[in-house]
Amino acid sequence: MAKVLIQFAHPALSKSKVHKVLMSYCKNLENVTFNDLYELYPDMYIDIDREQELLLQHDIVVFQHPFYWYSAPAIIKQWCDLVLEHNWAYGTKGTALNGKKMLNVISCGAGKDAYSSAGHNRYPVRQFLLPFDQTANLCKMEYWPPFVVHGTHRIHQDVIVQHGEQYRYLLQALANDDISSDQLRQVEYLNELA
Ligand SMILES: Cc1cc2nc3c(=O)[nH]c(=O)nc-3n(C[C@H](O)[C@H](O)[C@H](O)COP(=O)(O)O)c2cc1C
């Protein structure tokens, strides 16, 4: 079984509708570690040794967060800046993450239609996630399609719960190696494999 590390970042969890539910579906799963970055590091002083050790112990790294300004909340950037060190994560001697997998699990206020050339956000979500995709590539990791919850401003509770169930199913399928690389290459969003 693969071990999954969820790097969770929500700066206003008390006001969350979506991630509160998603969290409840991915906590306490076998082979899944839930690491709440804002809870651990409210002042953004990230324990680099602890975070690198966690990465070494896991095979799949999930960045779970609301989509903020077409990207992630600030602590994810801080985490990347500090934890993904030269000659550890990348560079000629940087082999620590070779072969591991990375994906984003995000929620967006806007619907999927808005993320297209005709929509008001002009580009698909996958385009906005290219910095993660290339970070994975630089660290010789495989970047997998994102799991996306769209339209959160008007979303109903039962739809959030459905996403929670799909998320749990997909995490377990990925950990059990039940989804092939071929399947992953063929989808835009991981949601399509639930
Ligand atoms: C600071 C901020 C920036 C945001 N930027 C975006 C954005 O770029 N694109 C988008 O679709 N939604 C954006 N949103 C909406 C959030 O993604 C949405 O409220 C969140 O995913 C809902 O999840 P939650 O209920 O767990 O908070 C933004 C919200 C905030 C507060």
PDBQT file of the ligand as one rigid body, heavy atoms in Angstrom, charges set to zero:
ROOT
HETATM    1  C1  LIG A 201      -8.779  35.335  -0.449  1.00  0.00    +0.000 C 
HETATM    2  C2  LIG A 201      -9.669  34.520  -1.339  1.00  0.00    +0.000 A 
HETATM    3  C3  LIG A 201      -9.303  34.300  -2.653  1.00  0.00    +0.000 A 
HETATM    4  C4  LIG A 201     -10.109  33.515  -3.486  1.00  0.00    +0.000 A 
HETATM    5  N1  LIG A 201      -9.711  33.294  -4.776  1.00  0.00    +0.000 NA
HETATM    6  C5  LIG A 201     -10.452  32.490  -5.579  1.00  0.00    +0.000 A 
HETATM    7  C6  LIG A 201     -10.022  32.206  -6.908  1.00  0.00    +0.000 A 
HETATM    8  O1  LIG A 201      -8.972  32.649  -7.373  1.00  0.00    +0.000 OA
HETATM    9  N2  LIG A 201     -10.817  31.412  -7.675  1.00  0.00    +0.000 N 
HETATM   10  C7  LIG A 201     -11.983  30.872  -7.201  1.00  0.00    +0.000 A 
HETATM   11  O2  LIG A 201     -12.652  30.147  -7.963  1.00  0.00    +0.000 OA
HETATM   12  N3  LIG A 201     -12.407  31.113  -5.928  1.00  0.00    +0.000 NA
HETATM   13  C8  LIG A 201     -11.671  31.909  -5.109  1.00  0.00    +0.000 A 
HETATM   14  N4  LIG A 201     -12.067  32.138  -3.819  1.00  0.00    +0.000 N 
HETATM   15  C9  LIG A 201     -13.232  31.406  -3.282  1.00  0.00    +0.000 C 
HETATM   16  C10 LIG A 201     -12.765  30.209  -2.460  1.00  0.00    +0.000 C 
HETATM   17  O3  LIG A 201     -11.983  29.316  -3.245  1.00  0.00    +0.000 OA
HETATM   18  C11 LIG A 201     -13.930  29.446  -1.841  1.00  0.00    +0.000 C 
HETATM   19  O4  LIG A 201     -14.583  30.332  -0.978  1.00  0.00    +0.000 OA
HETATM   20  C12 LIG A 201     -13.468  28.224  -1.074  1.00  0.00    +0.000 C 
HETATM   21  O5  LIG A 201     -12.905  27.300  -1.938  1.00  0.00    +0.000 OA
HETATM   22  C13 LIG A 201     -14.607  27.568  -0.331  1.00  0.00    +0.000 C 
HETATM   23  O6  LIG A 201     -14.102  26.534   0.498  1.00  0.00    +0.000 OA
HETATM   24  P1  LIG A 201     -14.407  26.529   2.082  1.00  0.00    +0.000 P 
HETATM   25  O7  LIG A 201     -15.907  26.474   2.225  1.00  0.00    +0.000 OA
HETATM   26  O8  LIG A 201     -13.730  25.326   2.626  1.00  0.00    +0.000 OA
HETATM   27  O9  LIG A 201     -13.817  27.810   2.633  1.00  0.00    +0.000 OA
HETATM   28  C14 LIG A 201     -11.303  32.945  -2.980  1.00  0.00    +0.000 A 
HETATM   29  C15 LIG A 201     -11.680  33.203  -1.644  1.00  0.00    +0.000 A 
HETATM   30  C16 LIG A 201     -10.880  33.977  -0.847  1.00  0.00    +0.000 A 
HETATM   31  C17 LIG A 201     -11.303  34.228   0.595  1.00  0.00    +0.000 C 
ENDROOT
TORSDOF 0
